[in-house]
Amino acid sequence: MRLGISVLDDDGGQLRALHRFLLRDPDTAGETLVLRARKATPGAMGSGLDLIDVVLSNAVGLGGLLLAVATWRHSRVNGPSVQVERDGVTVTVRSADAEQIARLVRQLTTPATEPDDDTAAPTASGPEEPRS
């Protein structure tokens, strides 16, 4: 299962900190976690970091990953917004509440739409996480 994790309104420093945290976290330490750089834009100096590309060995690890992200977010002063994306479905991790983590796992593992027939196409984005 492949996911992307991004930290909103970040110059790359928060993303690097989250990456280091996830590499040390027992729930995510064995997973593939790679920082991915933005594509260079004309006139820009260097390239910034865009996201953490995550490859989980199975869907069970998704809950542990989301919990680790929520824990990291709450350990920061003014915890930054963190989004996790999978196959066009994007969710925002806000808390380590068990019910919220379970809801986010469902959103990321359930198809965005359940087609009524063979002609229905899946939507490009998933449900938004309500603000708390």
All heavy atoms as an XYZ file, in Angstrom:
974
protein
N       0.851     -1.160      0.000
C       0.000      0.000      0.000
C       0.903      1.231      0.000
O       1.749      1.383      0.860
C      -0.887     -0.028      1.255
C      -1.658      1.238      1.461
S      -2.653      1.273      2.972
C      -3.714     -0.091      2.720
N       0.719      2.100     -0.983
C       1.528      3.310     -1.117
C       0.713      4.530     -0.723
O      -0.437      4.667     -1.117
C       2.031      3.447     -2.539
C       2.784      4.727     -2.773
C       3.465      4.776     -4.116
N       4.884      4.802     -3.839
C       5.750      3.874     -4.198
N       5.363      2.839     -4.866
N       7.017      3.979     -3.903
N       1.346      5.419      0.095
C       0.706      6.643      0.560
C       1.686      7.798      0.438
O       2.891      7.589      0.406
C       0.313      6.532      2.046
C      -0.591      5.390      2.407
C       0.065      4.519      3.427
C      -1.869      5.941      2.947
N       1.139      9.000      0.455
C       1.964     10.200      0.518
C       1.556     11.003      1.738
O       0.369     11.138      2.029
N       2.532     11.524      2.481
C       2.263     12.350      3.649
C       2.852     13.718      3.391
O       4.028     13.840      3.027
C       2.904     11.763      4.923
C       2.364     10.365      5.204
C       2.674     12.688      6.117
C       3.064      9.670      6.356
N       2.037     14.762      3.566
C       2.542     16.118      3.389
C       2.192     16.964      4.604
O       1.195     16.729      5.277
C       1.977     16.749      2.114
O       0.569     16.745      2.131
N       3.067     17.927      4.891
C       2.849     18.881      5.968
C       2.543     20.208      5.293
O       3.349     20.719      4.505
C       4.091     19.007      6.881
C       3.861     20.050      7.960
C       4.430     17.655      7.505
N       1.374     20.763      5.573
C       0.954     21.992      4.911
C       1.703     23.198      5.464
O       2.079     23.228      6.634
C      -0.549     22.182      5.071
C      -1.408     21.024      4.565
C      -2.873     21.337      4.731
C      -1.102     20.695      3.117
N       1.892     24.198      4.615
C       2.567     25.437      4.995
C       3.918     25.161      5.639
O       4.221     25.627      6.737
C       1.688     26.271      5.938
C       0.366     26.650      5.296
O       0.379     26.941      4.084
O      -0.653     26.638      5.985
N       4.744     24.391      4.953
C       6.035     23.959      5.493
C       7.119     24.243      4.469
O       6.915     24.090      3.270
C       5.964     22.457      5.801
C       7.257     21.892      6.346
O       7.970     22.622      7.060
O       7.552     20.722      6.065
N       8.287     24.630      4.950
C       9.435     24.843      4.072
C      10.273     23.573      3.923
O      11.333     23.590      3.335
C      10.304     25.978      4.598
C      10.907     25.671      5.962
O      10.637     24.589      6.514
O      11.647     26.533      6.472
N       9.819     22.486      4.485
C      10.530     21.214      4.436
C      11.089     20.804      5.788
O      11.368     19.633      6.008
N      11.257     21.751      6.710
C      11.803     21.438      8.026
C      10.891     20.549      8.847
O      11.347     19.594      9.483
N       9.599     20.854      8.835
C       8.633     20.028      9.574
C       8.542     18.638      8.951
O       8.432     17.635      9.658
C       7.249     20.688      9.587
C       7.200     21.996     10.316
C       7.214     21.815     11.822
O       7.139     20.716     12.358
N       7.304     22.921     12.528
N       8.575     18.577      7.638
C       8.495     17.281      6.954
C       9.706     16.413      7.303
O       9.557     15.220      7.564
C       8.390     17.490      5.445
C       8.035     16.256      4.632
C       6.620     15.797      4.944
C       8.182     16.534      3.155
N      10.891     17.017      7.332
C      12.090     16.257      7.728
C      11.970     15.762      9.171
O      12.338     14.631      9.480
C      13.351     17.112      7.563
C      13.845     17.186      6.124
C      15.211     17.844      6.047
N      15.176     19.266      6.362
C      14.855     20.223      5.505
N      14.544     19.913      4.267
N      14.853     21.489      5.871
N      11.432     16.619     10.062
C      11.258     16.219     11.466
C      10.272     15.059     11.580
O      10.501     14.104     12.331
C      10.789     17.410     12.300
N       9.172     15.123     10.828
C       8.198     14.036     10.836
C       8.833     12.755     10.294
O       8.650     11.670     10.851
C       6.963     14.414     10.016
C       5.907     13.322      9.833
C       5.396     12.796     11.175
C       4.749     13.856      8.988
N       9.610     12.866      9.251
C      10.287     11.707      8.664
C      11.202     11.040      9.689
O      11.168      9.816      9.869
C      11.080     12.151      7.423
C      11.780     11.045      6.725
N      13.150     10.894      6.760
C      11.308     10.013      5.972
C      13.488      9.835      6.054
N      12.397      9.282      5.565
N      12.018     11.835     10.399
C      12.902     11.276     11.434
C      12.094     10.595     12.537
O      12.445      9.514     13.004
C      13.784     12.382     12.035
C      14.923     12.821     11.141
C      15.890     13.749     11.858
N      15.248     14.927     12.409
C      15.084     16.085     11.770
N      15.528     16.215     10.529
N      14.500     17.108     12.360
N      10.984     11.233     12.943
C      10.127     10.661     13.979
C       9.572      9.312     13.537
O       9.599      8.341     14.296
C       8.985     11.639     14.302
C       8.035     11.133     15.337
C       8.268     11.350     16.690
C       6.884     10.438     14.973
C       7.390     10.876     17.654
C       5.993      9.969     15.930
C       6.253     10.191     17.271
N       9.078      9.235     12.311
C       8.485      7.993     11.813
C       9.534      6.886     11.667
O       9.226      5.710     11.873
C       7.776      8.233     10.484
C       6.536      9.122     10.545
C       6.011      9.399      9.145
C       5.467      8.520     11.432
N      10.767      7.251     11.324
C      11.824      6.244     11.212
C      12.137      5.610     12.569
O      12.551      4.456     12.636
C      13.096      6.867     10.627
C      13.034      7.203      9.142
C      14.291      7.970      8.740
C      12.859      5.953      8.288
N      11.932      6.372     13.657
C      12.224      5.858     15.006
C      11.002      5.247     15.684
O      11.147      4.510     16.652
C      12.758      6.993     15.886
C      14.130      7.473     15.490
C      14.696      8.464     16.498
N      13.806      9.562     16.805
C      13.816     10.752     16.214
N      14.685     10.997     15.267
N      12.977     11.692     16.564
N       9.803      5.568     15.214
C       8.589      5.073     15.852
C       8.473      3.563     15.649
O       8.646      3.065     14.538
C       7.363      5.783     15.260
C       6.097      5.405     15.986
O       5.760      6.061     16.986
O       5.441      4.429     15.563
N       8.177      2.804     16.724
C       8.111      1.342     16.599
C       7.046      0.852     15.613
O       7.221     -0.203     14.993
C       7.786      0.856     18.010
C       7.787      2.031     18.896
C       7.958      3.262     18.076
N       5.952      1.610     15.443
C       4.892      1.170     14.527
C       5.254      1.375     13.064
O       4.649      0.765     12.187
C       3.584      1.913     14.828
C       2.956      1.469     16.123
O       3.137      0.297     16.500
O       2.278      2.288     16.763
N       6.209      2.246     12.782
C       6.524      2.561     11.387
C       7.982      2.339     11.017
O       8.348      2.471      9.858
C       6.156      4.026     11.074
O       6.850      4.879     11.987
C       4.666      4.259     11.192
N       8.820      1.975     11.983
C      10.260      1.855     11.744
C      10.604      0.841     10.654
O      11.571      1.019      9.929
C      10.985      1.512     13.038
N       9.836     -0.208     10.489
C      10.149     -1.223      9.491
C       9.576     -0.943      8.118
O       9.824     -1.696      7.181
N       8.852      0.139      7.972
C       8.215      0.457      6.694
C       9.147      1.290      5.814
O      10.120      1.874      6.296
C       6.907      1.228      6.928
C       5.930      0.528      7.851
C       5.411     -0.810      7.357
O       5.604     -1.162      6.188
O       4.799     -1.522      8.161
N       8.844      1.359      4.534
C       9.619      2.173      3.610
C       9.108      3.603      3.662
O       7.939      3.865      3.366
C       9.493      1.624      2.177
O       9.908      0.259      2.179
C      10.323      2.425      1.206
N       9.978      4.532      4.080
C       9.633      5.944      4.231
C      10.700      6.768      3.520
O      11.835      6.832      3.971
C       9.593      6.340      5.712
C       8.656      5.535      6.595
C       9.071      5.629      8.048
C       7.237      6.034      6.418
N      10.344      7.402      2.410
C      11.314      8.124      1.601
C      10.853      9.564      1.419
O       9.706      9.812      1.032
C      11.473      7.453      0.211
C      12.453      8.217     -0.658
C      11.894      6.005      0.360
N      11.749     10.526      1.694
C      11.451     11.927      1.418
C      11.519     12.138     -0.086
O      12.457     11.675     -0.741
C      12.461     12.842      2.111
C      12.302     12.986      3.604
C      13.509     13.707      4.191
C      11.025     13.724      3.948
N      10.534     12.820     -0.625
C      10.523     13.073     -2.063
C      10.590     14.574     -2.301
O       9.846     15.337     -1.683
C       9.265     12.474     -2.689
C       9.349     12.457     -4.201
C       8.291     11.621     -4.805
N       7.017     12.331     -4.752
C       5.868     11.799     -5.075
N       5.801     10.546     -5.423
N       4.769     12.512     -5.022
N      11.465     14.985     -3.173
C      11.657     16.403     -3.479
C      10.639     16.868     -4.508
O      10.162     16.087     -5.335
C      13.064     16.636     -3.996
N      10.342     18.155     -4.403
C       9.490     18.783     -5.412
C      10.234     18.828     -6.735
O      11.448     18.873     -6.785
C       9.178     20.224     -5.011
C       8.260     20.343     -3.877
C       7.905     21.825     -3.682
N       7.121     21.918     -2.470
C       7.428     22.659     -1.432
N       8.489     23.426     -1.459
N       6.677     22.667     -0.371
N       9.462     18.897     -7.783
C      10.077     19.112     -9.091
C      10.543     20.562     -9.127
O       9.846     21.459     -8.662
C       9.067     18.848    -10.200
C       8.660     17.399    -10.265
C       7.656     17.162    -11.334
C       7.286     15.685    -11.316
N       6.170     15.382    -12.163
N      11.727     20.774     -9.636
C      12.284     22.122     -9.687
C      11.422     23.013    -10.571
O      10.961     22.606    -11.635
C      13.707     22.074    -10.220
N      11.177     24.220    -10.096
C      10.434     25.196    -10.891
C      11.414     26.224    -11.418
O      12.387     26.573    -10.750
C       9.346     25.887    -10.048
O       9.972     26.476     -8.906
C       8.285     24.909     -9.602
N      11.180     26.725    -12.621
C      12.100     27.710    -13.193
C      12.245     28.918    -12.267
O      11.265     29.432    -11.737
C      11.415     28.113    -14.505
C      10.508     26.973    -14.832
C      10.083     26.404    -13.509
N      13.485     29.342    -12.037
C      13.751     30.500    -11.196
C      13.868     30.185     -9.719
O      14.258     31.036     -8.932
N      13.520     28.976     -9.306
C      13.593     28.604     -7.886
C      15.008     28.159     -7.560
O      15.681     27.546     -8.377
C      12.607     27.494     -7.573
N      15.455     28.486     -6.359
C      16.788     28.072     -5.924
C      16.672     26.730     -5.215
O      16.048     26.635     -4.170
C      17.386     29.113     -4.996
C      17.628     30.426     -5.694
S      18.424     31.615     -4.634
C      19.946     30.800     -4.278
N      17.239     25.705     -5.792
C      17.194     24.381     -5.179
C      15.791     23.808     -5.224
O      14.868     24.385     -5.770
N      15.655     22.652     -4.626
C      14.332     22.042     -4.583
C      13.943     21.810     -3.137
O      14.762     21.446     -2.311
C      14.312     20.720     -5.357
O      15.210     19.814     -4.782
N      12.690     22.030     -2.842
C      12.190     21.793     -1.497
C      11.659     20.380     -1.382
O      11.605     19.633     -2.349
N      11.274     20.018     -0.167
C      10.696     18.703      0.047
C       9.197     18.800     -0.121
O       8.569     19.752      0.318
C      11.055     18.191      1.438
C      12.548     17.990      1.655
C      12.819     17.627      3.099
C      13.078     16.918      0.731
N       8.630     17.796     -0.728
C       7.211     17.804     -1.035
C       6.440     16.877     -0.122
O       5.426     17.260      0.444
C       7.020     17.405     -2.491
C       5.621     17.622     -2.997
O       4.935     18.513     -2.471
O       5.222     16.906     -3.920
N       6.903     15.647      0.044
C       6.157     14.678      0.833
C       7.021     13.512      1.249
O       8.136     13.355      0.793
C       4.927     14.184      0.072
C       5.094     13.476     -1.266
C       5.347     11.997     -1.076
C       3.850     13.659     -2.098
N       6.456     12.736      2.155
C       7.066     11.467      2.533
C       6.299     10.401      1.769
O       5.079     10.283      1.897
C       6.967     11.206      4.051
C       7.665     12.312      4.835
C       7.561      9.837      4.390
C       7.424     12.243      6.335
N       7.006      9.663      0.958
C       6.418      8.562      0.198
C       6.508      7.326      1.088
O       7.598      6.956      1.529
C       7.205      8.372     -1.099
C       6.543      7.425     -2.063
O       5.308      7.298     -2.030
O       7.264      6.812     -2.865
N       5.373      6.719      1.403
C       5.312      5.594      2.333
C       4.827      4.356      1.600
O       3.841      4.406      0.872
C       4.341      5.896      3.505
C       4.293      4.730      4.475
C       4.725      7.175      4.210
N       5.516      3.259      1.812
C       5.051      1.966      1.314
C       4.876      1.077      2.537
O       5.835      0.762      3.231
C       6.035      1.331      0.315
C       5.515     -0.025     -0.138
C       6.271      2.250     -0.871
N       3.622      0.719      2.808
C       3.309     -0.152      3.942
C       3.247     -1.592      3.457
O       2.744     -1.864      2.362
C       1.965      0.232      4.564
C       1.863      1.626      5.171
C       0.430      1.901      5.606
C       2.800      1.767      6.347
N       3.725     -2.505      4.280
C       3.717     -3.913      3.898
C       2.311     -4.494      3.896
O       2.027     -5.456      3.207
C       4.632     -4.724      4.818
O       4.291     -4.500      6.164
N       1.403     -3.901      4.704
C       0.013     -4.362      4.709
C      -0.885     -3.250      5.238
O      -0.415     -2.259      5.788
C      -0.140     -5.638      5.547
C       0.333     -5.438      6.970
O      -0.074     -4.502      7.650
N       1.200     -6.320      7.425
N      -2.175     -3.418      5.075
C      -3.143     -2.398      5.485
C      -3.217     -2.246      6.999
O      -3.606     -1.193      7.491
C      -4.524     -2.735      4.925
N      -2.810     -3.253      7.749
C      -2.840     -3.180      9.206
C      -1.925     -2.058      9.699
O      -2.226     -1.370     10.664
C      -2.440     -4.540      9.830
C      -2.347     -4.449     11.334
C      -3.423     -5.619      9.401
N      -0.807     -1.850      9.018
C       0.140     -0.813      9.405
C      -0.380      0.598      9.230
O       0.184      1.549      9.772
N      -1.466      0.774      8.490
C      -2.010      2.105      8.244
C      -2.463      2.776      9.537
O      -2.190      3.952      9.761
C      -3.157      2.038      7.233
C      -3.825      3.354      6.871
C      -2.817      4.365      6.336
C      -4.925      3.103      5.841
N      -3.133      2.043     10.402
C      -3.582      2.603     11.677
C      -2.405      3.064     12.526
O      -2.433      4.148     13.112
N      -1.334      2.253     12.569
C      -0.138      2.624     13.318
C       0.526      3.860     12.747
O       0.998      4.729     13.485
N       0.550      3.962     11.419
C       1.132      5.135     10.763
C       0.339      6.389     11.109
O       0.911      7.412     11.491
C       1.161      4.933      9.249
C       1.583      6.159      8.440
C       3.065      6.445      8.628
C       1.248      5.979      6.979
N      -0.989      6.329     10.998
C      -1.819      7.489     11.302
C      -1.703      7.895     12.763
O      -1.656      9.088     13.087
C      -3.280      7.214     10.931
C      -3.548      7.028      9.439
C      -4.984      6.589      9.213
C      -3.225      8.278      8.645
N      -1.633      6.915     13.648
C      -1.461      7.213     15.066
C      -0.112      7.883     15.314
O      -0.015      8.862     16.067
C      -1.586      5.933     15.894
C      -1.470      6.104     17.403
C      -2.537      7.045     17.933
C      -1.568      4.753     18.081
N       0.943      7.398     14.670
C       2.270      8.008     14.820
C       2.273      9.440     14.303
O       2.851     10.336     14.933
C       3.315      7.167     14.083
N       1.620      9.686     13.179
C       1.538     11.047     12.628
C       0.792     11.962     13.596
O       1.233     13.084     13.866
C       0.866     11.040     11.231
C       0.524     12.453     10.785
C       1.763     10.358     10.209
N      -0.329     11.490     14.138
C      -1.105     12.296     15.085
C      -0.290     12.584     16.344
O      -0.307     13.705     16.867
C      -2.406     11.581     15.450
N       0.448     11.602     16.825
C       1.288     11.782     18.018
C       2.365     12.826     17.750
O       2.601     13.720     18.566
C       1.934     10.443     18.431
O       0.889      9.508     18.699
C       2.814     10.600     19.646
N       3.011     12.746     16.591
C       4.038     13.728     16.228
C       3.427     15.118     16.150
O       3.968     16.080     16.692
C       4.684     13.360     14.891
C       5.632     14.414     14.404
C       6.938     14.552     14.759
C       5.339     15.484     13.506
N       7.468     15.653     14.136
C       6.507     16.240     13.359
C       4.193     15.876     12.813
C       6.585     17.362     12.539
C       4.256     16.995     12.009
C       5.444     17.731     11.873
N       2.278     15.224     15.504
C       1.619     16.524     15.318
C       1.326     17.176     16.664
O       1.550     18.363     16.853
C       0.323     16.329     14.527
C      -0.408     17.601     14.238
C      -1.689     17.315     13.445
N      -2.391     18.542     13.219
C      -3.228     19.098     14.078
N      -3.466     18.523     15.239
N      -3.831     20.228     13.793
N       0.845     16.398     17.613
C       0.483     16.953     18.916
C       1.695     17.232     19.801
O       1.572     17.930     20.799
C      -0.528     16.048     19.620
C      -1.880     16.152     18.992
N      -2.683     17.256     19.138
C      -2.541     15.311     18.175
C      -3.790     17.087     18.441
N      -3.727     15.905     17.842
N       2.864     16.712     19.419
C       4.071     16.991     20.187
C       4.712     18.317     19.776
O       5.644     18.778     20.412
C       5.091     15.859     20.009
O       5.646     15.882     18.708
N       4.207     18.926     18.712
C       4.755     20.175     18.187
C       3.974     21.368     18.718
O       2.763     21.301     18.884
C       4.684     20.221     16.658
C       5.087     18.974     15.931
C       6.483     18.581     16.087
N       7.373     19.396     15.293
C       8.673     19.214     15.258
N       9.216     18.263     15.972
N       9.428     19.964     14.540
N       4.669     22.471     18.943
C       3.982     23.713     19.275
C       3.235     24.135     18.015
O       3.791     24.125     16.921
C       5.007     24.806     19.681
C       4.318     26.134     19.901
C       5.771     24.366     20.910
N       1.964     24.473     18.161
C       1.136     24.826     16.995
C       1.249     23.742     15.928
O       1.639     24.015     14.799
C       1.530     26.184     16.412
C       1.355     27.297     17.406
O       0.403     27.297     18.181
N       2.269     28.242     17.411
N       0.918     22.512     16.304
C       1.037     21.360     15.409
C       0.562     21.655     14.003
O      -0.561     22.095     13.804
N       1.435     21.448     13.027
C       1.076     21.741     11.640
C       0.031     20.772     11.104
O      -0.123     19.668     11.617
C       2.401     21.572     10.904
C       3.168     20.605     11.727
C       2.758     20.863     13.149
N      -0.676     21.193     10.082
C      -1.645     20.318      9.424
C      -0.889     19.263      8.631
O       0.057     19.573      7.911
C      -2.547     21.113      8.482
O      -3.361     21.978      9.222
N      -1.308     18.016      8.801
C      -0.670     16.897      8.105
C      -1.742     16.173      7.309
O      -2.792     15.815      7.842
C       0.006     15.920      9.100
C       0.635     14.751      8.353
C       1.038     16.640      9.947
N      -1.460     15.979      6.031
C      -2.398     15.264      5.172
C      -1.768     13.970      4.692
O      -0.568     13.916      4.415
C      -2.802     16.113      3.972
C      -3.648     17.302      4.369
C      -4.168     18.067      3.179
O      -3.532     18.131      2.134
N      -5.326     18.656      3.344
N      -2.614     12.938      4.583
C      -2.195     11.640      4.070
C      -3.055     11.363      2.846
O      -4.283     11.535      2.889
C      -2.365     10.528      5.135
C      -1.985      9.177      4.565
C      -1.540     10.849      6.375
N      -2.415     10.953      1.752
C      -3.129     10.725      0.503
C      -2.851      9.322      0.000
O      -1.729      8.825      0.076
C      -2.664     11.749     -0.548
C      -3.424     11.688     -1.858
C      -2.842     10.705     -2.859
O      -1.631     10.439     -2.832
O      -3.618     10.171     -3.673
N      -3.913      8.687     -0.485
C      -3.788      7.371     -1.118
C      -4.778      7.285     -2.265
O      -5.981      7.463     -2.072
C      -4.064      6.245     -0.131
C      -3.992      4.882     -0.803
C      -4.211      3.737      0.167
N      -4.079      2.497     -0.541
C      -5.058      1.613     -0.676
N      -6.236      1.834     -0.123
N      -4.864      0.503     -1.340
N      -4.298      7.039     -3.447
C      -5.139      6.847     -4.632
C      -6.166      7.958     -4.798
O      -7.344      7.703     -5.056
C      -5.842      5.484     -4.580
C      -4.871      4.325     -4.637
O      -3.763      4.497     -5.184
O      -5.210      3.244     -4.133
N      -5.756      9.202     -4.627
C      -6.648     10.335     -4.834
C      -7.520     10.690     -3.650
O      -8.254     11.669     -3.689
N      -7.485      9.914     -2.580
C      -8.245     10.207     -1.372
C      -7.290     10.860     -0.382
O      -6.246     10.293     -0.056
C      -8.866      8.939     -0.746
C      -9.566      9.258      0.560
C      -9.816      8.263     -1.723
N      -7.630     12.064      0.084
C      -6.786     12.802      1.018
C      -7.541     13.013      2.313
O      -8.697     13.431      2.301
C      -6.389     14.168      0.427
O      -5.695     13.942     -0.804
C      -5.492     14.943      1.375
N      -6.875     12.713      3.437
C      -7.450     12.959      4.758
C      -6.472     13.815      5.551
O      -5.275     13.802      5.294
C      -7.746     11.647      5.527
C      -8.779     10.805      4.791
C      -6.485     10.855      5.795
N      -7.009     14.567      6.505
C      -6.195     15.396      7.382
C      -6.175     14.754      8.761
O      -7.222     14.485      9.331
C      -6.767     16.827      7.459
O      -6.765     17.377      6.132
C      -5.937     17.701      8.374
N      -4.970     14.509      9.273
C      -4.810     13.900     10.589
C      -4.855     15.014     11.620
O      -4.059     15.945     11.571
C      -3.474     13.126     10.696
C      -3.324     12.515     12.073
C      -3.402     12.058      9.614
N      -5.818     14.931     12.538
C      -5.987     15.978     13.536
C      -5.733     15.492     14.960
O      -5.215     16.227     15.763
C      -7.389     16.559     13.450
C      -7.674     17.215     12.122
C      -8.887     18.092     12.188
N      -9.344     18.489     10.879
C      -8.744     19.357     10.089
N      -7.637     19.916     10.458
N      -9.245     19.662      8.916
N      -6.130     14.265     15.286
C      -5.971     13.801     16.664
C      -5.652     12.312     16.685
O      -5.807     11.615     15.690
C      -7.243     14.061     17.468
O      -8.254     13.143     17.115
N      -5.210     11.855     17.859
C      -4.888     10.449     18.051
C      -6.070      9.676     18.628
O      -5.920      8.556     19.078
C      -3.669     10.311     18.964
N      -7.246     10.273     18.599
C      -8.458      9.623     19.082
C      -8.695      8.335     18.286
O      -8.641      8.341     17.053
C      -9.632     10.597     18.918
C     -10.947      9.968     19.270
O     -11.252      9.882     20.477
O     -11.678      9.562     18.341
N      -8.947      7.243     18.988
C      -9.114      5.936     18.338
C     -10.222      5.942     17.293
O     -10.080      5.337     16.224
C      -9.383      4.858     19.387
N     -11.321      6.620     17.570
C     -12.422      6.673     16.602
C     -12.011      7.431     15.349
O     -12.353      7.033     14.236
C     -13.652      7.326     17.232
C     -14.336      6.449     18.257
C     -15.572      7.111     18.851
O     -16.198      7.936     18.169
O     -15.894      6.798     20.002
N     -11.264      8.541     15.520
C     -10.841      9.297     14.350
C      -9.853      8.487     13.526
O      -9.963      8.448     12.299
C     -10.211     10.641     14.735
C     -10.071     11.505     13.494
C      -8.785     12.278     13.368
O      -7.778     11.949     13.968
N      -8.825     13.294     12.545
N      -8.917      7.817     14.175
C      -7.945      7.000     13.441
C      -8.667      5.902     12.656
O      -8.387      5.682     11.481
C      -6.892      6.392     14.392
C      -6.061      7.486     15.064
C      -6.014      5.380     13.664
C      -5.217      8.330     14.131
N      -9.643      5.239     13.279
C     -10.409      4.192     12.593
C     -11.165      4.764     11.392
O     -11.210      4.147     10.328
C     -11.375      3.522     13.569
N     -11.738      5.962     11.551
C     -12.470      6.603     10.448
C     -11.517      6.933      9.296
O     -11.830      6.704      8.127
C     -13.170      7.863     10.953
C     -14.032      8.546      9.912
C     -14.880      9.691     10.459
N     -14.093     10.695     11.164
C     -14.087     10.871     12.489
N     -14.818     10.101     13.265
N     -13.352     11.812     13.046
N     -10.315      7.444      9.619
C      -9.346      7.774      8.570
C      -8.871      6.515      7.848
O      -8.708      6.528      6.622
C      -8.157      8.530      9.171
C      -8.462      9.900      9.771
C      -7.198     10.517     10.339
C      -9.123     10.823      8.780
N      -8.655      5.432      8.593
C      -8.263      4.166      7.965
C      -9.345      3.724      6.980
O      -9.045      3.339      5.850
C      -7.986      3.070      9.021
C      -7.873      1.693      8.371
C      -6.726      3.397      9.812
N     -10.602      3.793      7.408
C     -11.711      3.410      6.503
C     -11.720      4.286      5.256
O     -11.910      3.804      4.143
C     -13.047      3.501      7.223
C     -13.337      2.349      8.146
C     -14.789      2.318      8.610
N     -15.224      3.553      9.225
C     -15.072      3.872     10.512
N     -14.480      3.024     11.333
N     -15.505      5.018     10.988
N     -11.525      5.591      5.435
C     -11.555      6.503      4.293
C     -10.431      6.200      3.302
O     -10.618      6.329      2.097
C     -11.461      7.957      4.761
C     -12.725      8.435      5.448
C     -12.575      9.837      6.026
O     -11.481     10.354      6.178
N     -13.698     10.445      6.358
N      -9.285      5.802      3.818
C      -8.143      5.540      2.942
C      -8.144      4.144      2.340
O      -7.426      3.886      1.381
C      -6.832      5.770      3.700
C      -6.519      7.228      4.014
C      -5.351      7.321      4.986
C      -6.222      8.009      2.742
N      -8.938      3.235      2.886
C      -8.937      1.861      2.379
C     -10.221      1.479      1.655
O     -10.288      0.423      1.046
C      -8.687      0.848      3.515
O      -9.669      1.015      4.530
C      -7.296      1.016      4.093
N     -11.235      2.331      1.728
C     -12.503      2.067      1.054
C     -12.536      2.867     -0.235
O     -12.167      4.038     -0.225
C     -13.688      2.488      1.951
O     -13.568      1.807      3.200
C     -15.013      2.152      1.306
N     -12.979      2.272     -1.327
C     -13.082      3.041     -2.566
C     -13.930      4.293     -2.345
O     -14.891      4.283     -1.581
C     -13.775      2.080     -3.537
C     -13.503      0.721     -2.983
C     -13.425      0.892     -1.485
N     -13.546      5.378     -3.022
C     -14.231      6.660     -2.858
C     -15.702      6.576     -3.211
O     -16.522      7.264     -2.631
C     -13.548      7.733     -3.703
N     -16.050      5.744     -4.167
C     -17.454      5.537     -4.511
C     -17.700      4.051     -4.682
O     -16.797      3.302     -5.031
C     -17.854      6.242     -5.833
O     -17.059      5.698     -6.888
C     -17.663      7.739     -5.745
N     -18.891      3.654     -4.441
C     -19.303      2.281     -4.696
C     -20.151      2.317     -5.963
O     -21.310      2.733     -5.927
C     -20.129      1.730     -3.527
C     -19.367      1.646     -2.219
C     -18.245      0.624     -2.276
O     -18.339     -0.339     -3.045
O     -17.270      0.802     -1.536
N     -19.593      1.937     -7.118
C     -20.342      2.027     -8.364
C     -21.613      1.187     -8.339
O     -21.615      0.071     -7.836
C     -19.368      1.501     -9.415
C     -18.026      1.484     -8.772
C     -18.258      1.410     -7.293
N     -22.703      1.765     -8.866
C     -23.962      1.038     -8.980
C     -23.940      0.093    -10.175
O     -24.634     -0.892    -10.195
C     -25.135      2.017     -9.137
C     -25.355      2.823     -7.870
O     -25.034      2.321     -6.770
O     -25.838      3.958     -7.979
N     -23.152      0.465    -11.173
C     -23.027     -0.389    -12.350
C     -21.608     -0.271    -12.884
O     -20.779      0.425    -12.350
C     -24.066     -0.013    -13.418
C     -23.933      1.436    -13.860
O     -22.795      1.965    -13.869
O     -24.946      2.042    -14.219
N     -21.343     -0.945    -13.977
C     -19.994     -0.960    -14.539
C     -19.584      0.361    -15.162
O     -18.418      0.566    -15.469
C     -19.874     -2.066    -15.592
C     -19.983     -3.442    -14.961
O     -19.734     -3.566    -13.741
O     -20.320     -4.384    -15.680
N     -20.509      1.294    -15.379
C     -20.166      2.549    -16.037
C     -19.776      3.647    -15.057
O     -19.268      4.670    -15.454
C     -21.356      3.057    -16.880
O     -22.454      3.302    -16.000
C     -21.742      2.064    -17.946
N     -20.019      3.448    -13.773
C     -19.702      4.487    -12.792
C     -18.188      4.540    -12.575
O     -17.529      3.527    -12.484
C     -20.405      4.202    -11.471
N     -17.659      5.764    -12.496
C     -16.221      5.957    -12.283
C     -15.979      6.454    -10.870
O     -16.783      7.205    -10.329
C     -15.687      6.960    -13.297
N     -14.845      6.069    -10.277
C     -14.543      6.562     -8.937
C     -14.255      8.058     -8.945
O     -13.822      8.589     -9.966
C     -13.293      5.775     -8.535
C     -12.711      5.261     -9.794
C     -13.844      5.163    -10.779
N     -14.505      8.718     -7.828
C     -14.236     10.148     -7.742
C     -12.742     10.387     -7.571
O     -12.011      9.513     -7.144
C     -14.999     10.786     -6.565
O     -14.564     10.132     -5.376
C     -16.477     10.654     -6.726
N     -12.311     11.611     -7.859
C     -10.891     11.948     -7.794
C     -10.426     12.229     -6.365
O      -9.257     12.149     -6.086
C     -10.604     13.163     -8.680
N     -11.320     12.612     -5.486
C     -10.892     12.895     -4.120
C     -11.880     12.309     -3.139
O     -13.046     12.118     -3.446
C     -10.756     14.403     -3.901
O     -12.006     15.016     -4.042
N     -11.390     12.048     -1.938
C     -12.206     11.424     -0.905
C     -12.847     12.443     -0.007
O     -12.748     13.655     -0.211
N     -13.523     11.953      1.033
C     -14.230     12.832      1.948
C     -13.277     13.682      2.766
O     -12.172     13.265      3.081
C     -14.992     11.863      2.849
C     -14.318     10.562      2.692
C     -13.644     10.562      1.357
N     -13.690     14.903      3.043
C     -12.916     15.800      3.881
C     -13.117     15.446      5.337
O     -14.203     15.059      5.737
C     -13.375     17.257      3.656
C     -12.911     17.825      2.333
C     -11.426     18.127      2.320
O     -10.915     18.688      3.297
O     -10.796     17.795      1.327
N     -12.086     15.586      6.127
C     -12.172     15.360      7.563
C     -12.768     16.607      8.205
O     -12.321     17.713      7.945
C     -10.768     15.104      8.123
C     -10.732     14.792      9.571
C     -11.520     13.554      9.935
O     -11.692     12.664      9.102
O     -11.970     13.476     11.084
N     -13.847     16.460      9.005
C     -14.459     17.638      9.608
C     -13.509     18.332     10.564
O     -12.680     17.701     11.198
C     -15.672     17.074     10.345
C     -15.405     15.631     10.494
C     -14.456     15.231      9.410
N     -13.611     19.669     10.631
C     -12.781     20.435     11.564
C     -13.306     20.253     12.974
O     -14.493     20.210     13.214
C     -12.815     21.918     11.210
C     -12.139     22.198      9.897
C     -11.825     23.673      9.778
N     -11.027     23.889      8.616
C      -9.713     24.028      8.646
N      -9.090     24.012      9.776
N      -9.046     24.227      7.559
N     -12.357     20.104     13.928
C     -12.782     19.943     15.312
C     -12.524     21.189     16.101
O     -11.822     22.045     15.773
C     -12.106     18.779     15.997
O     -10.929     18.381     15.398
